[in-house]
Amino acid sequence: MALRRRDLLRIPALAGAAAALGACDGGILDEPDVTRAGFGENTSGTVAMWCRAATVAGVQVVVDRFHRAQNRLRIDLTPVPDAQYVTKLATAIRGRRVPDLVDVDDINSMLFIYRDAFTDLTPLVAALPYRDALSPGHLNLATRGGRRYGMPYLADNSVLWFNTDLLRRAGVDPASAVTSLDGLLEAARRVRALGGDVYGWSIAGNSAGILGFVVQPHVWATGADQITGTVGSQRGGIAGNAALRRTLEFYRSLWEEDLMSRNAFADTGTAWGADFRAGQVGFIPSNYSAVVLSADERSRARTGVALLCGPDGGTAFFDGGDNLCIPRGARNASGAWEFAKFALDVPQQQILPDGGYTPVRSDAATPAFRRKYPLATAPLDHLERGYAPVTLAYNLLFNQADSPFIGMFRRAVFDGDLEGALAEGQRGFDRILRQAQL
């Protein structure tokens, strides 16, 4: 896969996503009638589908399977560079020539839903026999006013990976260490005490997107968030956020006590996970692609996985990945839905780890799947713990290189100015959220 999450997350152009959506204001396109008899069944013709360039390898495999399974309907797949996706789709909507189906980053789904650009799929999703097995985090990012405007497709989750060999040598029981930040800090100390170039923890401390992806779940595990209110009246939840304060203090201790490499200060994620795969790190919060897909058999054999914990317990993970949505104005919406159902079938979901992603259906974790992909099941067994905030300003708040989140993290962790970091973070979140309201 040419472009993975570590690349996507540092794309500055995504910061302008909200602004690009102004391009949608060319009039609302007609909505396909998804309630008509036979919709999504035995269709024919061609479905024009867009996917992110980051996911094209995995999507193409499913398209090829679909073509081998029938000869009525063809999928014309177009990969779109991730940095250009929002702008290109907004331009297509304004020009009233939209694709029939889009595979869109779930965190960006809401940008189009709030512009009435996607088809209401509520009755179709409700009729799926496996609807209760779908990722609730993905669905939440495709839901407005109780209506479903998309369907989960693939997952890219942040979890905590650990090196079982290093933990054994350090006398650390991972089952107890991963349940609190104090437990993780003590475990990191023991691993670092092994000496040499072995560190307790690893993080790409100069990658805005990666930091948002792996740090926030420690806060969400407590039920808290850094954004309060609903779209239209949101503000920052930074000052007074006890879980966030504890999380930043944890990372400050890791840095101050030399438990993570000095390279973390400048690490932009270009080699994300390489130190862990090389056996030099006890813990790394990351995703399946960075830790497992690129690892050799020896590295995989010594890798363990858990969800990210809150300061004193609880668990969470970033529910990233893609949703499938049908733009209003789609010419072959019926064919698009037929293919979407095929892509969500268990056999197609179960091959996602080969491309670095994981299923969005909990019932995909069959015994055979667990044997083949034992490191891909942790989120699947706890899909209810997945979360991502519903906001139109995510990229500005977290992914941009000068976002308030990375500024707050670096000031608190590397400079040791926790109070100043929280105060500046609150001001930055409030300013962006005021500007991003509809």
C-alpha positions as CSV (number, residue, x, y, z in Angstrom):
1,M,0.0,0.0,0.0
2,A,1.6,3.2,-1.1
3,L,0.3,5.5,1.6
4,R,-0.5,4.4,5.1
5,R,-1.9,6.1,8.2
6,R,1.5,7.5,9.2
7,D,1.7,9.3,5.8
8,L,-1.9,10.4,5.8
9,L,-1.8,11.8,9.3
10,R,0.9,14.3,8.4
11,I,-0.8,15.7,5.3
12,P,-1.2,19.4,6.0
13,A,-3.7,19.8,3.2
14,L,-6.3,17.9,5.2
15,A,-6.3,20.9,7.6
16,G,-8.3,22.8,5.0
17,A,-11.0,20.2,4.7
18,A,-13.7,22.2,6.3
19,A,-13.0,25.1,4.1
20,A,-13.1,23.0,1.0
21,L,-16.6,21.9,1.8
22,G,-17.8,25.3,0.9
23,A,-17.5,23.9,-2.6
24,C,-20.5,21.7,-1.9
25,D,-22.9,24.6,-1.8
26,G,-23.9,24.2,-5.4
27,G,-27.4,23.0,-4.6
28,I,-28.5,19.7,-3.0
29,L,-28.6,16.9,-5.5
30,D,-31.5,14.5,-5.8
31,E,-31.5,11.6,-3.3
32,P,-31.9,8.1,-4.7
33,D,-35.0,6.2,-3.5
34,V,-33.5,3.5,-1.4
35,T,-37.0,2.2,-0.4
36,R,-38.1,1.1,-3.8
37,A,-38.6,-2.6,-4.3
38,G,-35.5,-4.5,-5.4
39,F,-33.1,-1.7,-4.5
40,G,-29.6,-3.2,-4.3
41,E,-30.5,-6.5,-5.8
42,N,-29.5,-8.1,-9.2
43,T,-28.4,-4.8,-10.6
44,S,-26.4,-4.2,-13.7
45,G,-24.3,-1.6,-15.5
46,T,-21.3,0.2,-13.9
47,V,-20.7,1.6,-10.4
48,A,-18.3,4.5,-10.3
49,M,-16.5,4.2,-7.0
50,W,-13.8,6.3,-5.3
51,C,-11.5,5.1,-2.6
52,R,-8.6,6.6,-0.8
53,A,-5.2,5.9,-2.3
54,A,-4.2,4.5,1.1
55,T,-6.7,1.7,0.9
56,V,-6.8,1.0,-2.9
57,A,-4.9,-2.3,-2.6
58,G,-7.4,-3.7,-0.1
59,V,-10.5,-2.4,-2.0
60,Q,-9.2,-3.7,-5.3
61,V,-9.0,-7.2,-3.9
62,V,-12.7,-7.0,-3.0
63,V,-13.6,-5.5,-6.4
64,D,-11.8,-8.4,-8.1
65,R,-13.7,-10.9,-6.0
66,F,-17.0,-9.2,-6.8
67,H,-16.3,-9.4,-10.6
68,R,-15.5,-13.1,-10.3
69,A,-18.7,-13.7,-8.4
70,Q,-21.0,-12.2,-11.1
71,N,-21.0,-10.6,-14.5
72,R,-23.9,-8.2,-14.3
73,L,-22.3,-5.3,-12.6
74,R,-18.9,-3.7,-13.0
75,I,-17.1,-1.6,-10.4
76,D,-15.0,1.2,-11.9
77,L,-12.6,2.0,-9.0
78,T,-10.8,5.3,-8.9
79,P,-8.2,5.8,-6.1
80,V,-7.9,9.5,-5.0
81,P,-4.9,10.8,-3.2
82,D,-5.8,11.2,0.5
83,A,-4.7,14.8,0.6
84,Q,-7.0,15.7,-2.3
85,Y,-10.0,13.5,-1.4
86,V,-12.2,16.1,0.4
87,T,-11.6,18.8,-2.1
88,K,-12.1,16.5,-5.1
89,L,-15.4,15.1,-3.8
90,A,-16.6,18.6,-2.9
91,T,-15.8,19.8,-6.4
92,A,-17.6,16.8,-7.9
93,I,-20.7,17.5,-5.9
94,R,-20.7,21.2,-6.9
95,G,-20.3,20.1,-10.5
96,R,-23.2,17.7,-10.0
97,R,-21.3,14.7,-11.4
98,V,-20.6,12.5,-8.4
99,P,-19.4,8.9,-8.1
100,D,-21.9,6.3,-7.2
101,L,-20.1,5.1,-4.1
102,V,-17.3,6.6,-2.0
103,D,-15.0,4.9,0.5
104,V,-14.2,7.9,2.7
105,D,-12.1,8.3,5.9
106,D,-14.7,8.0,8.6
107,I,-13.5,11.1,10.5
108,N,-14.3,13.1,7.3
109,S,-17.8,11.6,6.8
110,M,-19.5,14.2,8.9
111,L,-18.1,17.0,6.8
112,F,-20.4,15.9,3.9
113,I,-23.3,14.7,6.0
114,Y,-23.7,18.2,7.4
115,R,-23.9,19.5,3.8
116,D,-26.7,17.1,2.9
117,A,-24.3,15.5,0.3
118,F,-24.9,11.8,1.2
119,T,-27.9,9.6,0.8
120,D,-29.9,8.6,3.8
121,L,-29.3,4.8,4.2
122,T,-31.2,4.3,7.4
123,P,-33.7,1.7,6.2
124,L,-31.0,-0.2,4.4
125,V,-28.7,-0.4,7.4
126,A,-31.5,-1.3,9.7
127,A,-32.4,-4.2,7.5
128,L,-28.9,-5.8,7.6
129,P,-29.1,-9.0,9.6
130,Y,-25.6,-8.2,11.1
131,R,-26.4,-4.5,12.0
132,D,-25.8,-5.1,15.7
133,A,-22.3,-6.5,14.9
134,L,-21.1,-3.3,13.1
135,S,-18.6,-0.9,14.6
136,P,-20.6,1.6,16.7
137,G,-17.7,4.1,16.5
138,H,-17.8,4.1,12.7
139,L,-21.6,4.3,12.6
140,N,-21.6,7.2,15.0
141,L,-19.5,9.2,12.5
142,A,-22.1,8.5,9.8
143,T,-25.1,9.3,11.9
144,R,-26.9,12.7,12.2
145,G,-30.3,13.1,13.9
146,G,-30.6,9.4,14.3
147,R,-30.3,8.8,10.5
148,R,-27.5,6.7,8.9
149,Y,-25.7,8.2,6.0
150,G,-23.0,5.6,5.6
151,M,-21.9,2.1,6.5
152,P,-18.6,1.0,8.2
153,Y,-16.2,-0.7,5.8
154,L,-12.7,-1.1,7.3
155,A,-11.1,-0.3,10.6
156,D,-7.7,1.3,11.5
157,N,-7.5,1.3,15.2
158,S,-5.0,2.5,17.8
159,V,-4.1,0.0,20.4
160,L,-1.2,-0.8,22.8
161,W,1.5,-3.3,21.6
162,F,4.1,-4.8,23.8
163,N,7.2,-6.9,23.4
164,T,6.6,-10.0,25.5
165,D,10.3,-11.0,25.5
166,L,11.4,-7.7,26.9
167,L,8.6,-7.7,29.5
168,R,9.5,-11.2,30.6
169,R,13.2,-10.3,31.0
170,A,12.1,-7.2,33.0
171,G,9.9,-9.2,35.2
172,V,6.7,-7.3,34.0
173,D,3.3,-9.0,34.0
174,P,1.6,-7.4,31.0
175,A,-1.9,-8.4,32.1
176,S,-1.6,-6.1,35.2
177,A,0.8,-3.5,33.7
178,V,-1.7,-2.4,30.9
179,T,-4.5,-1.6,33.3
180,S,-3.4,1.9,34.5
181,L,-0.9,4.6,33.6
182,D,0.9,4.0,36.8
183,G,1.3,0.4,35.9
184,L,2.6,1.3,32.5
185,L,5.1,3.8,33.8
186,E,6.5,1.3,36.3
187,A,6.7,-1.3,33.5
188,A,8.5,1.1,31.3
189,R,11.0,1.8,34.0
190,R,11.8,-1.9,34.4
191,V,12.2,-2.4,30.7
192,R,14.5,0.7,30.4
193,A,16.6,-0.8,33.3
194,L,17.5,-3.6,30.9
195,G,20.0,-1.1,29.6
196,G,21.6,-0.1,26.3
197,D,19.3,1.0,23.5
198,V,16.3,-0.7,25.0
199,Y,13.5,1.8,25.9
200,G,10.3,1.4,27.7
201,W,8.1,3.4,25.4
202,S,8.0,4.8,21.8
203,I,6.0,7.6,20.3
204,A,6.3,9.8,17.2
205,G,6.4,13.0,19.2
206,N,6.5,15.4,16.2
207,S,3.6,13.9,14.2
208,A,0.4,15.7,14.9
209,G,-1.9,13.0,13.5
210,I,-0.2,10.1,15.2
211,L,-0.3,11.9,18.6
212,G,-4.0,12.5,18.2
213,F,-4.5,8.9,17.1
214,V,-2.7,7.2,20.1
215,V,-2.9,9.7,23.0
216,Q,-6.6,10.6,23.0
217,P,-7.9,7.0,23.9
218,H,-6.3,7.4,27.4
219,V,-8.7,10.3,27.9
220,W,-11.7,8.6,26.3
221,A,-11.2,5.5,28.5
222,T,-12.6,7.6,31.4
223,G,-15.6,8.8,29.4
224,A,-14.1,12.3,29.0
225,D,-13.4,14.1,25.8
226,Q,-11.5,17.1,24.7
227,I,-14.4,18.5,22.8
228,T,-17.7,19.3,24.5
229,G,-21.1,20.0,23.1
230,T,-22.6,19.1,19.7
231,V,-21.7,20.4,16.3
232,G,-22.8,24.0,16.1
233,S,-22.1,24.8,19.8
234,Q,-18.8,23.0,20.5
235,R,-15.9,24.2,22.6
236,G,-12.7,22.8,24.0
237,G,-12.7,20.5,27.1
238,I,-9.1,21.0,28.0
239,A,-8.9,23.1,31.2
240,G,-10.1,21.0,34.1
241,N,-9.9,17.8,32.1
242,A,-8.4,15.5,34.8
243,A,-7.8,12.5,32.5
244,L,-6.0,14.7,30.0
245,R,-3.8,16.2,32.7
246,R,-2.9,12.7,34.0
247,T,-2.1,11.5,30.5
248,L,0.2,14.5,29.8
249,E,1.9,13.9,33.2
250,F,2.4,10.3,32.2
251,Y,4.2,11.2,29.0
252,R,6.2,13.9,30.8
253,S,7.5,11.2,33.2
254,L,8.4,9.0,30.2
255,W,10.4,11.8,28.7
256,E,11.9,13.2,31.8
257,E,13.1,9.8,33.1
258,D,14.6,8.8,29.7
259,L,12.1,6.0,29.2
260,M,11.7,6.8,25.6
261,S,14.3,7.6,23.0
262,R,15.5,11.2,22.5
263,N,14.5,10.6,18.9
264,A,10.9,11.0,19.9
265,F,11.3,14.8,20.0
266,A,11.8,15.1,16.3
267,D,10.1,11.9,15.1
268,T,7.5,12.7,12.4
269,G,6.5,9.1,12.0
270,T,8.3,8.3,8.8
271,A,9.6,5.0,10.3
272,W,6.7,4.5,12.7
273,G,7.0,1.2,14.5
274,A,10.5,0.3,13.2
275,D,12.0,0.4,16.7
276,F,9.3,-1.8,18.1
277,R,9.7,-4.3,15.2
278,A,13.4,-4.4,15.8
279,G,12.9,-5.4,19.4
280,Q,14.2,-2.2,21.1
281,V,11.0,-1.0,22.8
282,G,8.7,-2.4,25.5
283,F,5.5,-0.6,24.5
284,I,4.2,1.3,21.5
285,P,0.7,2.7,21.0
286,S,0.1,2.3,17.3
287,N,-2.0,0.4,14.6
288,Y,-2.0,-3.0,13.0
289,S,-0.3,-1.8,9.8
290,A,2.7,-0.2,11.5
291,V,3.4,-3.0,14.0
292,V,2.2,-6.2,12.4
293,L,1.9,-5.9,8.7
294,S,5.5,-4.9,8.2
295,A,6.9,-7.3,10.8
296,D,8.7,-10.5,10.3
297,E,7.6,-13.8,11.9
298,R,10.1,-13.4,14.8
299,S,8.7,-9.9,15.7
300,R,5.1,-11.1,15.4
301,A,5.8,-14.0,17.7
302,R,6.9,-11.8,20.5
303,T,4.2,-9.2,20.1
304,G,1.3,-8.8,22.5
305,V,-1.7,-6.4,22.3
306,A,-4.1,-4.7,24.6
307,L,-6.5,-1.7,24.4
308,L,-5.3,1.6,25.6
309,C,-6.1,2.3,29.3
310,G,-7.3,5.3,31.2
311,P,-5.2,6.7,34.0
312,D,-6.9,4.4,36.6
313,G,-8.6,1.9,34.4
314,G,-11.1,1.6,31.6
315,T,-10.1,1.1,28.0
316,A,-10.6,2.7,24.6
317,F,-9.2,2.9,21.1
318,F,-9.4,5.3,18.2
319,D,-12.1,4.0,15.9
320,G,-10.5,5.1,12.6
321,G,-10.9,3.7,9.1
322,D,-13.4,4.1,6.3
323,N,-17.1,4.4,5.7
324,L,-19.0,3.6,2.5
325,C,-21.4,6.4,1.5
326,I,-23.6,7.0,-1.6
327,P,-23.5,10.6,-2.7
328,R,-26.8,12.2,-3.5
329,G,-27.1,12.4,-7.3
330,A,-25.5,8.9,-7.8
331,R,-26.6,7.4,-11.1
332,N,-26.3,3.8,-10.0
333,A,-27.1,3.9,-6.3
334,S,-28.7,0.5,-6.4
335,G,-25.6,-1.1,-7.8
336,A,-23.5,0.8,-5.3
337,W,-25.5,-0.7,-2.4
338,E,-25.3,-4.2,-3.9
339,F,-21.5,-3.9,-3.9
340,A,-21.4,-2.3,-0.5
341,K,-23.3,-5.4,0.9
342,F,-20.8,-7.7,-0.8
343,A,-17.8,-5.7,0.7
344,L,-19.4,-6.1,4.2
345,D,-19.8,-9.9,3.9
346,V,-17.7,-11.8,6.4
347,P,-15.3,-13.4,3.7
348,Q,-14.4,-10.0,2.4
349,Q,-14.0,-8.5,5.9
350,Q,-11.7,-11.4,7.0
351,I,-9.1,-10.6,4.4
352,L,-8.6,-6.9,5.5
353,P,-5.6,-7.6,7.7
354,D,-3.6,-8.6,4.6
355,G,-3.8,-4.9,3.7
356,G,-3.1,-3.6,7.2
357,Y,-6.7,-3.0,8.3
358,T,-9.2,-4.9,10.4
359,P,-12.9,-5.8,10.1
360,V,-15.7,-3.6,11.3
361,R,-18.0,-6.6,12.0
362,S,-17.5,-8.3,15.4
363,D,-18.8,-11.6,13.9
364,A,-15.9,-11.7,11.5
365,A,-13.7,-12.9,14.5
366,T,-14.4,-16.6,13.8
367,P,-12.1,-19.3,15.3
368,A,-10.4,-19.6,11.9
369,F,-9.9,-15.8,11.7
370,R,-8.4,-15.8,15.3
371,R,-5.9,-18.5,14.3
372,K,-4.8,-16.7,11.2
373,Y,-4.8,-13.2,12.6
374,P,-4.3,-13.5,16.4
375,L,-3.1,-9.9,16.7
376,A,-6.1,-8.4,14.9
377,T,-8.8,-9.4,17.3
378,A,-8.4,-7.0,20.3
379,P,-10.6,-4.2,19.0
380,L,-13.1,-6.7,17.5
381,D,-13.7,-8.2,20.9
382,H,-14.5,-4.8,22.3
383,L,-16.0,-2.8,19.5
384,E,-18.0,-0.8,22.0
385,R,-14.8,0.7,23.3
386,G,-14.0,2.4,19.9
387,Y,-14.6,6.1,19.6
388,A,-13.8,9.1,17.5
389,P,-15.2,12.6,18.2
390,V,-18.0,14.0,16.0
391,T,-16.8,17.4,14.9
392,L,-16.3,19.4,11.7
393,A,-12.9,20.6,12.9
394,Y,-11.0,17.4,13.6
395,N,-8.2,18.0,11.1
396,L,-7.7,21.6,12.3
397,L,-7.7,20.5,16.0
398,F,-5.5,17.5,15.7
399,N,-3.9,16.7,12.3
400,Q,-2.5,20.0,11.2
401,A,1.2,20.4,11.9
402,D,0.5,23.5,14.1
403,S,-2.7,22.2,15.6
404,P,-3.5,23.1,19.2
405,F,-3.3,19.4,20.2
406,I,0.3,18.9,19.2
407,G,1.3,22.3,20.6
408,M,-0.2,21.4,23.9
409,F,1.4,17.9,24.0
410,R,4.9,19.1,23.1
411,R,4.8,22.0,25.6
412,A,3.6,19.8,28.4
413,V,5.8,16.8,27.6
414,F,9.1,18.1,26.2
415,D,9.1,21.6,27.8
416,G,7.5,20.6,31.1
417,D,5.0,23.4,31.2
418,L,1.8,21.6,31.9
419,E,-0.2,24.6,33.1
420,G,0.8,26.7,30.2
421,A,0.1,23.9,27.8
422,L,-3.4,23.3,29.1
423,A,-4.3,27.0,29.1
424,E,-3.0,27.5,25.5
425,G,-4.7,24.3,24.5
426,Q,-8.1,25.5,25.8
427,R,-7.7,28.8,23.9
428,G,-6.7,27.0,20.7
429,F,-9.6,24.5,20.8
430,D,-12.1,27.3,21.5
431,R,-10.8,29.5,18.7
432,I,-11.0,26.8,16.1
433,L,-14.3,25.4,17.2
434,R,-15.9,28.9,17.1
435,Q,-14.6,29.3,13.5
436,A,-15.8,25.8,12.4
437,Q,-19.4,26.1,13.5
438,L,-22.0,26.0,10.8
